[in-house]
Amino acid sequence: MDGGDVKEFYEDFGRRVRVAREKAGVTQGQLAARIGLTRSSIANLEAGRQKVLLHAMYGICDALDLDPADLMPERRKSKDVDLVKLNEQASSFPADDRAFVLNVVGAVRRSVSAR
């Protein structure tokens, strides 16, 4: 893994934490209090600026009722398009554009999983 890949890894991990936290209806401050970190540490972790220690990852999983695998970025063998990021960005598109993008993302995922 080169420097760019490591940066992307932690950004993706942080995105997954943010999405799971928001889905659970938990604020950064609440999550921080549950696992013994500061709110700014959670913000930095979610932004990919702070690396997570294993015990903190397990604390996040316990607090949000997740399996650690739920937070782990998918391994990429090449510089594939980040489908998770694309899917998130599509949520702000107009309905017709969003449907198109989601159909394309679905087709790409099916094609990749068929390999």
C-alpha positions in Angstrom: 0.0 0.0 0.0 1.5 3.3 -1.0 0.9 6.7 0.7 -2.1 7.5 -1.4 -3.7 4.2 -0.8 -3.2 4.5 3.0 -4.9 8.0 2.8 -7.8 6.6 0.9 -8.1 3.7 3.3 -8.5 5.9 6.3 -10.8 8.3 4.5 -13.0 5.4 3.5 -13.0 4.0 7.0 -13.9 7.4 8.4 -16.8 7.7 5.9 -18.1 4.3 7.0 -18.0 5.4 10.6 -19.8 8.6 9.9 -22.5 6.9 7.9 -23.0 4.2 10.6 -23.0 6.9 13.3 -25.6 9.0 11.5 -27.7 6.0 10.7 -27.7 5.1 14.5 -28.7 8.7 15.3 -25.6 9.3 17.4 -23.7 12.5 17.6 -19.9 12.7 17.4 -19.9 13.8 21.1 -22.1 10.9 22.1 -19.9 8.4 20.3 -16.8 9.9 21.8 -18.2 9.7 25.3 -19.2 6.1 24.8 -15.7 5.0 23.7 -13.5 7.4 25.7 -12.3 9.7 23.0 -12.9 13.4 22.3 -15.4 14.7 19.9 -12.6 16.2 17.8 -10.9 12.8 17.6 -14.2 11.4 16.2 -14.3 14.3 13.7 -10.7 13.7 12.7 -11.2 9.9 12.4 -14.3 10.4 10.2 -12.4 12.8 8.0 -9.6 10.3 7.6 -7.1 12.6 9.3 -6.6 10.3 12.4 -5.7 6.6 12.3 -7.8 4.4 14.5 -6.3 2.0 17.0 -7.8 -1.5 17.1 -9.3 -1.1 20.6 -11.0 2.2 19.5 -12.4 0.4 16.4 -13.9 -2.3 18.6 -15.3 0.4 20.9 -16.9 2.1 17.9 -18.4 -1.2 16.8 -19.8 -1.9 20.2 -21.2 1.6 20.5 -22.9 1.4 17.1 -23.8 -2.3 17.2 -21.6 -3.2 14.2 -19.2 -5.9 13.2 -15.7 -4.7 12.6 -16.0 -5.9 8.9 -18.7 -3.3 8.4 -16.2 -0.5 8.8 -13.4 -2.0 6.9 -12.8 -0.6 3.4 -13.0 -3.2 0.6 -9.6 -4.3 -0.7 -8.9 -3.1 -4.2 -6.5 -4.7 -6.6 -6.5 -1.7 -8.9 -7.5 1.9 -8.9 -11.2 1.1 -9.3 -13.9 3.8 -9.0 -14.9 4.2 -5.4 -18.5 2.9 -5.7 -19.3 3.8 -2.1 -18.3 7.4 -2.6 -20.1 7.6 -5.9 -23.2 6.2 -4.3 -23.0 8.8 -1.5 -22.6 11.6 -3.9 -25.5 10.4 -6.0 -27.8 11.0 -3.0 -27.7 14.7 -3.8 -28.5 14.4 -7.5 -32.0 15.0 -9.0 -34.2 11.9 -8.9 -33.7 10.9 -12.6 -29.9 11.4 -12.4 -29.7 9.5 -9.1 -31.6 6.6 -10.5 -29.3 6.5 -13.5 -26.2 6.6 -11.4 -27.5 3.9 -9.0 -28.4 1.7 -12.0 -24.9 2.0 -13.4 -23.3 1.4 -9.9 -25.5 -1.7 -9.6 -24.4 -3.0 -13.0 -20.7 -2.4 -12.2 -21.1 -4.2 -8.9 -22.8 -7.2 -10.5 -20.1 -7.3 -13.2 -17.3 -7.2 -10.7 -18.9 -9.9 -8.4 -19.4 -12.2 -11.4 -15.7 -12.3 -12.1 
